[in-house]
């Protein structure tokens, strides 16, 4: 008996439906089949800023570029754990790594077993290679290190012109084990002779962008130094300098034979020499400034000048240091009245 087209179509649909169901059953069975898979993960450390801690691979140990992990589980579970881990084996301080400042040996298999990402996938950690890593955890500390200018020997400065660093201190932040060694230390800024030679003596100058050195170990991991450079302000002592001398009483000097025969009386306002400016080598001017050397002012009168009754004469200075002279263009003339002893004044 021949079947109708309608009956044949019904059979075809049945075959397709059975095939689809069979495939789904196979896929479900396949997804639940336990199998093993090896994947490579990159180990990494992470620490939250709020913990005030720093971490790194312990010095002297080999930190692996990758870790080979053997998982076992269903295909679906393996696919899920691979997607979730994203190629990383993350170790967080305070979770996988203890939050205490010391060395910690971390069991990587245990880290993965306790991972929520692994647990939610329903897979098993069969093997980890390498099995352990050693991690160092340290507290964050900060110290301010004063800047110390170091200049070539023999360089001299104007008063109030000694080198001043800007900023005056360097901030160093890093592991306490590193930073604590800088307590009481100085950041040295060495100025070369060539830098000094480029400055004009007597004028305030600034050397910018100078580097400094710190007595800090080469193993200064996770250490931040701010700023990286400093400026230095200074005023080299001028080769020549000038100074306005304090008021000096004017002394009158006579030849021995004339002493006691003449009366010399300064006019009002001419008893002292005021506002005399001297110039000369800076070191000699400094002797005057500090009072180490005190010059005197005098007027020397000879017999002829006394007989003529001169009324004025330029004063002279004695006791000036070597190389120091009165600045040109100054009027040092002193006015006075000369009379013989026994004569009326002005007569």
QUIRAVEN-V987738 format. One line per field, one symbol per residue. ss: DSSP state (@ for helix, = for strand, . for the rest). psi: psi as a letter, one per 20 degrees, with the letter a starting at -180 (. if undefined). burial: b if it has 24 or more other ideal C-beta (glycine too) atoms within 12 Angstrom, else e. A space follows every 10 residues. Layout:
ss->???
psi->???
burial->???
This chain:
ss->....@@@@@@ @@@@@@@@@@ @@@@@@@@@@ @...====== ======..@@ @.=====... ......==== ===.@@@@@@ @@@@@..=== ===...=... ..=====@@@ @@@..@@@@@ @..======. .========= ========== ......=... ...===..== =====@@@@@ @@...===== ..@@@@@... ....====== ..=....... ...===...= ====.=...= ====...=== ====.@@@.. .=====.... .==...==== =@@@@@@@@@ .....===== =.@@@@@@.. .===.===.. ....==.... ..======== .......
psi->ppqrhghghg hghgggghgg gggggggggg hjpprqppqp qopqqppqhi hkrqqrppqi qopqhqpopo qqarhggggg hghghkjqnp oppifhpqmq nappppohhh ghhiphhggh ikrpohqpoq hqqpqppqqp qpqpoqpopo rqqipqqqpj jqppqoriqp pppaqhhghh ijpjrqopop pqhhghhiqp qippqppqkp qrqqmqqhmm qkpppprirr qpproqpqhq rqpoqrpppp qppqqhiipi iqpooqqpij hqoqkppqqa qghhhhhghi jhporqqqpp prgghghilq iqqpqqqqjq rpiprppqjq ojppqrppqq phqqpj.
burial->eeeeeeeeee eeeeeeeeee eeeeeeeeee eeeeeebebe bebbbebeee eebbbbbbee eebbeebbbb bbbbbebbee bbebbeebbb bbbeebbeee beebebebbe bbeebebbee bebbbeebeb ebbbbbbbbb bbbebbbbbe beeebbbbee bebbbeeebb bbbbbbbbbe ebeebbbbbb beeebbeebe beeebebeeb ebebebeeeb ebbebeeeeb bbbbbbbbee bbbebeebeb bbeeeeeeee ebbbebeeeb eebeebbbbb bbbbbbbbbe eebebbbbbe beeeebeeee eebebbbeeb beebebeeee ebebebbbee eeeeeee
